[in-house]
Amino acid sequence: MNNKYIIEFKSLVKIGVPIFGSQMSYMLMGATDTAIAGRASATDLAGLAVGTAFANTLWFFVTGVIFSVTPIVAQLYGAKKYFEIGKKLREILWIAAFLGLLLSFIIFNLDSVFTFLPIKESITNVTSGYLKAVAPGIAFITVFTCLRCYSEGMKLTIPIFIIAFSGMLLNIPLDLMFVYGWFGAPKLGGVGCGVATSIVALIMMITLFIYIFFSKKYAKTKPFLKFTPPSMDTTKEVFKLGLPIGIGIFIELSMFSGAAIILSVLGEVVVASHSVAINIASLFFMVPLSIGLAAATRVGNLIGENNPQQAKVASYSTIYLCIIGALINIVIILTLSSQIVGLYTSELPVFELAVSLIIFAAIFQLPDGIQMGALGSLRGYKDTFIPMVLLLISYWVFAMPIGFYLTNYGIIVPLGAKGMWIGMIIGLSIFSVLSILRLRWIIQMYFKMQNRNTKVSSVEHVSN
């Protein structure tokens, strides 16, 4: 294999493995909340589930906006504009603080919506309490995410992993304390998970601030050298790049939520089986997600270095690596399907249907991995708007309508949950092809820009 690709594989793995660890830590925090609240009572678990559904949907949208920090920092880092990185960080922290406080205010007051929803009051009481408790944490974690993307844009992913992993470990005793009332803490049930999350988010944010301030690894960017007021130009740049990412995440979440709604009329066994299959697919998606996030940093660095040839190699290496990861995931899922599903349920009807759906979850891995590799590379090029449009077309024009039709009508007979999965796989496959075509076009555009700039420089040299 070409040595250039070997270099990129090593770079992506070096950046991506700590990102994978961080992503797993975030996921395990949620799993801990679910497990501990579930043992408190079914009402606490239901209230927590409704609360996280509301909070996560809003927070992932805001997170998408903050994700713009990675390619901004990555390109500046590649160009060795270190002082400008520190200036950008100080300006973007204003945006992160504003979005975090705004989202915190919205989540704190979401309980007014529950009066219009057909949910039991015992559940909404837990949900309301949870959202009020987790609201401060949303502001803290938004600022943390800004600092995290700044660090990852400079390939410093290990410190983020260590802090995220430590936060996950700390979340366990805090959950036990506030859910069950251990060690003299108030017994809050599902609401206690919100308290624990806010405490962990605050500690993670403060820890990262302190580490960046004292670590020599960040010193050349002078992140906290002086006071810098908000910048309109930087604000426009962040929203121009980040808003499409946030909307794209919302579109993707809406497809999964829409699938659950479409299947809800088929009964609790179908919904439960679908939930198991989606959860398994999401767990294995951590691999291509980490590679894609690493690609945003690596490709951004190379574009900043004005090295479009190696950026092209890095982009294709990302897709190849995602395909390899997806194939490994497929083998694991198909080989251990019964054992994996058995970890989620012991009810025979749910188990049997989930095992049949997990075959689709395995197929799901390949287009999902390819699109994440292409999407991560496109972010490194700071190309986010057109991918959002392609995502909208693929999911809402193809995946959802096809899934709905196959679920309820089919070609010959209704396919039930399998029809919805076929629709989602078709939508993902369409997006994976479109995103690769978009990536190829962007790569060609950067080569044309470089050739044009070279010609201009040559003309100026001759004139002089």
Steps between C-alpha positions, in 0.01 A plus 500: 500500500612856425710640784288819502194295597692320775596841643136610497373177656747547786405868542127424503542218751722715724242781501194274490564241774482756786190651332346151500576472870340839564187409301464172687538689829215737407283204399577313823395804705156474342494123548587544870214747545259257334612197702496674839172685441343177372579324825338784696159453332332470159362853547847642562632324190209620285538857628873493430441360149256779411730763650810382314301479175413872530838617635718296264313606187552868584855453624618303196380784278706753700793257506493497120557875499794465741649218286599774253788580739690186394550585129558869581778415747632210289561717193662776705719240673609357166586853385698552825290805589519415870433846642185527285376168644507645853318811381234290324452287810438803721249637247320165459478447877260796505280317249519173694412676827205678339365184333554300819313750718220536244457124473518467878218754536286321240551156658432635850160628384398208279256369760234736361490282187405184691145619570428454129643147481306180577750381761419393857554771760717267710741474207498869407575589863825304476571642153443857615726455802769335290501779241526771767786312665691435175448853358813653664704204378393571142668842520817347648525218245449743210804702609689173559416393143645825365827439688495134394467589129783756539722229646401236244560747214866503607510116516505509883234232552650304791435769768134510393473123530654500849260770622197336333588156640553647848165679471331172410651330806402791727144488366446151648534583874322835449206320338487252788513783753225718356271230356500271808592756771830339593758667730249748636404645160132567427315207339383651168434199278531575128545871577830411670647404162457862392678624814787255443532601134521870587768440763705284261465756218618782729802300618592397144476859377712641785756219467544562128534876555770441762683242286505727194619792713797314651594249229792591273327319212261794456745778593589600143137594429489728810133412562447720807761768432260791518136602492343482154146628436252318274568527126226532240724347230580196716134466600399495132770244425390271783132509404576469127692179566323375811133563432490251208675243723239556774211477253660188348514333842134596556404349162677177590340484845159574347538198270554269797221666700271486198574131454400432862177696451415314177558166672316597821161400353627143452516430873746494787686186385587661166601828666711323761673283237567802281644689800739212573618488137546879482691502827736230372551683169571824691752328725700363205469838324749636755780359282427694175389802705843519667678460165281772344567742786871425469477573125361848567821574692745327265355636175466846656866494606612407147285767335650752742845383391393566138552132417185400305670191354553345845157624610356298212693193618378561858138528380510173307693332783216599733243334277714185460552480876125546561426220252747270678345589837149444362592156361646400838181625668288295256692181576470554877128583485409205277721252688384602849146620419320278753748572778489878439119513492493282813675779691201727433196276549391161628143520366470240220277696254723810528815286479393316183395814312808693615728218375334525157535881498864490605582362152382836365700676774807318368434607138436851638866520608647525150314804357502659847880462522558632147283808551668582833844476340400731216314736734796531738735575209261762361497674840879517480456692174244723679225373269183455705202663322467276192551181708209617718279538188606155378419359843155657489428353156634154588316464830176693461437451126617138474558320834185604688240471218644169374518364856143608572371340177685170545400481868128547441446378141811332360550376143271200551425500872585747780854439627457647848817607679718345227349743249605797712856370520512444123385862453771629734769291326389635160512859630844448655631337182379793291666746738827304505519518118404868489747593775787324318409683177496827695838418655653431158366832371640692799840332458507602132403857593793524742742376232366763258539769767859394565584501126342843461696637797822347361444670163433836667819465707700412188365804312583730794852353519560557129366857526739575782 
